[in-house]
């Protein structure tokens, strides 16, 4: 959980992103410099991006995103992975600030659109996913820049969760099976990430690995109540294991979707 000061720093960065998204080209470079300063001021965002940068290749991802056609206008395709969006946009912003990338030429070459002006297209294509990735990681509402649930977990962990009656179990079982399958995939990704992680302390990695094993046991037993409790514990543990943040957020989202249907 973010401290009040850390939350304010993250919110300041999100607010600057909103300023760029809703602003005009003439002010863009100044606002980009402001966003980079916000990132520097926020240890949480800075550490997150630094973690994502470890296996990130800017030239490869930037060239992959740029699609240049011989007879038509080029366009820019942002990657689906938030773990790539963060360092990619950060590096683009740094190159714009340092005059290594001409913002006007970049927008002109890759963001022509019939539905909006070039700068608006740049903001929607590049800046919006960047802001969404930050908000997603810190569990903030992307529209209001506020915590999604103040003082409440979005994953129910009470001891009085009642089982559905016999008539409802079949429908529930289908949703439950899908949740467990999705969770199993995410847990495998967590194990792979932990194995490759060189920064997280070994004792914490062992604790996280134990949590993952316990959650895998819950999957075998279709034990949704204990699985939910483990996810809440995992959320707090990954405050010091940044490499798992996105995967934990994905896991919480899957659980939230399940509970919204049942």
N, C-alpha and C positions, 0 to 999 in steps of 0.2 A: 504494500500500500504506500502511495506517495505521501510524503510529508506535505504540510501546507505550502512551504516554500518551494518544494520540488513541483507541486501541482501548479503553482502560479507560473513557474518558469516554462512548464510544458504548455500551459494555456496561452502564455505570451507568444510562443512560437506558432501555435495554431491560429491565433488572432492575426499574426503577420501573414500567414498563408492565406487567410480569408481576405486580407487587404490586397494581396497580390491577385487572387482569383477574381475579386470584384473591382479591381483597379483598372488603370489605363497603361498602355505601353510606355508612355513618356516617364512614368514614375517607377517602372518595373525594376530597373537595375538598383535603385536605391532601396526598394523593398526587399529585393533578393539579398542585398548586403545586410539588411536588418534581420532577415530570417537566419542567415549564417551567424550573426551575433547572438541571436536567441539560442541557437544550438550550442554555441560556445558557452553561454551562460547556464545551460541546463545540463548538468552532469548526467542525468538519466538519458536524455536524447543522445548526447554525445557518446556515451558508453554503448548505447544500442547501435548507433551507426558504426562505431568502431568495431563492434562485434561482427556486424554484417560485412564489413570491409575485409575481413580476414581471408576469405576465399573468393573475393570479388575481383573481376577483371573489367575495368572500366572500358577500355578500348573495345573489347569483345562485345560487351553488352550494349554499348552506345552504337556501334556499327550494326549490330543485329537489330536494334530498334529503328534505325533509319532505313526507310525503303525509298529508294530513288529510281524512278521509272524514266526510260529514255524519251518518251513522247508525252508523258503526263506529269502533273505535279507530284512531288514526292509526299510521303506521309510518315508519321512516327507512330510506332506500335509499342506501347508500354508492356513490360513483362507482367505476367499474372502474379508472380511471387512477390509478396510484400518485402521479403528479405532481400530482393534484388532492387525493387523500386526505391527503397530508402537510400542505399549508397549511390545508385545511378543518378537520382535527382540531386542528391547532395553534391556529387562531383560536377554535374552540369551547372549548378548554381556557383560553385567555386570557380569553374572555368569562365563563367560569365562575369563574375566579380573581378577576376584577374585579367580580363580582356583576352583570354585565350580562345574564347568562343564569342563570336559576334551575334548578339541576341537578335538583332534585326534580320540578318541574313539567315539565321537558323529558323526563325519563325516564317520568313518568306519562302524558304525552300521546302519546309515540311509541314506547314500548318494551314495551307490554303483550304478553305471550306466554303461550300455553297450555303450553309446554314448559319454561319456566324463569322465574325471577322477573325483574322489570323491570330491576334493576341488572345481573344476569348478561347479559340480552339487550343492554343498552347496551354492556357490556364486549366482548361477542362481535361486535357489529355495528360499533362505532366504534373501540374501543381496539386490538383484535386486528389489523385491517387497517393501522392506523397503525404498530404495532410491526413487522408484516411488511414494510411499505414501507421502514422504516429498515434492518432486517436485510438485505433484498434489495439495497438500494443499496450497502451496505458489505460484501456477500458474506459475511454471517455466518449461521450456522445459527439458524433462528428458534426452535428448541426449546432449544438449549444456549447460545445467545448467543456462540458461539465461531466463529472462522474456519472456513469449510467445508473448506478443504484447507490444512493447515499445511505451508508450504514446497513445495507442489505446485500447479501450475496445473490447473484443471478442463478446459482445452483442450489436447489433446496437440499438441506441436510438435516432436517428435523427428524426426531425419532418416531413421529406419529404419522409418517407417510403410509397411507392405507393402500393395500393392494386392490386392484380392480376386481369386481365380482366376476363370476365364472363366464357370464355372457360377454363381458368386455375383454377378457384375457386374449382371445384370438387376435383381435385387431391390435391390441396393445403389443402382443408378442411380435407381430410383424415389425412395428416401429422399434421395439426393443432390440430385435435381432439386427436391424439395420444400424442402430446406434452402436451396438457392441462390435459389429464388423468395422464401422468407421473408426471407433475408438482403438481397436486392435491395430489398425494401419497407422494411426497417429503415434501409438506407443512404440511401434517398431521404428518409426522415424526418430522418436526421442532417443531410443537406445543407440541408433546409428550416430545421432548428433553427439551424444555423450561420449561415445567411443572416439570420435574425432576431435572432441573439445580438449584443447591444451591449456586453457586458462582456468577453468573451474577446479577448485581444490578437490583432491582425491577423496577426502572424507565426505564431502558434499555429494560427489558423484556416486559414492557407494550408497548414501542415503536415498538419492534419487532413483538409483537402480533398484533398490529394495521397494520403493514406492511403486515403481513400474511393474515389478513382479507381482506385488499384491493386487494391483489393478488388473493385471492379466488373469489372475485367479478369480477376481470378481466377474470378469467377462465369461469365463468358463461356467460359472454358476448363475449367470444372468442376474447378478446381485447389484441392482441399480442403486440402492440406498448407500451401500458401503462404497461403491464406485464414486458416487457424488461426493462423499466425505473425503475420499482420497484426492479428488480433483481440487477441492478447497485447500487441503494441506499442500498439494503440489504447487498451487498458485503462490503461496507464501515462500516456499522453498526456492522457487525459480527467480525470486528477487535478486539472488546472488549467482544465478546461472542464466545469463542473458541469452545464450544460444537456444534455450528452450522456450523463450517468451512467446514467440509466434505460435508454436505448436500447442502450448498450454491455452492460448487464446482460442485457437481452432477447436480444441477439446471442449472448452467452456461453451463455445457457440453451439457445438453439436448437442451438448446436454441441454442447453437452453431451448433449442429447437424441439428436442424430444419432449421436455416438460410442457411446452406450449401446445403440443398436440394431444397430451394425455391429462 
